[in-house]
Amino acid sequence: MSHEPDRLFAQPLAQPQDFVFNEAVARVFPDMIKRSVPGYPTIVENMGVLAAQFAQPNTRLYDLGCSLGAVTQAFRRHVKTDGCRVLAVDNSAAMVERCREYLHAQNSMFQELLPAEVLEADVLALPFQPASVVALNFTLQFIPPEQRPTLLHSIRQALVPGGALILSEKLRFEDADEHALLNDLHIAFKRANGYSELEIAQKRSAIENVMKPDSLETHRQRLLDAGFSRVMPWFQCLNFASLIALP
């Protein structure tokens, strides 16, 4: 499928509205995410590699906050475990519609892929089935902080022995100088990918009330409190990281 370049914040806005995953964002999302998140393609592809190591027979693989289904596609390319099924979940109707189109296109290009279902739903209200792999790929940061522990506890309860949660997030840093430096480097990354100062500033205004990042220490402790036994970072690029949490 073709997609459009991200120009959503290229023109001056009187007052940027809070960021939402609507049809306009869905149209430009592949371009937006690659130009905004350092290491995103590496994270997504290796989520498939990791999933292949943790997938257990006859279990669900969840892609929570799936957007256009990039992680679901990686799961389907790499996981060969018998009886696994992928459930991709997002609360954006625009994202769900396009995700289904992307998966249909993937079906036409590959044979013997894992079966996958796309569901429009709130991940906080999801009744989890026994799962061996759960992906939260830049999703938790958009969930109200007070609701994050409940979701992680539900995921932990659903995970079978040998499974894993893979959690990717933008990070904030406890040390103010470290936080400022990595934030500046992230802005430099966006400039290098063609975003103007206006686009960077307006996007920041739109998203600051919607996305609430945590520190690595906060993530680790919250996961341990939810019942996970080990938490290991496996990837970091600037102020973006991905963790493996084991039941």
VENTA-V194051 format. One record per helix or strand of 2 or more residues. SS is the DSSP state (A for helix, B for strand). FROM is the first residue (numbers start at 1). LEN is the number of residues. If there is no record, write none. Layout:
ss/from/len
SS/FROM/LEN
SS/FROM/LEN
//
This chain:
ss/from/len
A/23/14
A/40/15
B/60/5
A/70/9
B/85/6
A/93/17
B/115/6
A/123/3
B/131/7
A/140/3
A/145/14
B/159/13
A/176/17
A/197/11
A/216/10
B/230/8
B/240/7
//
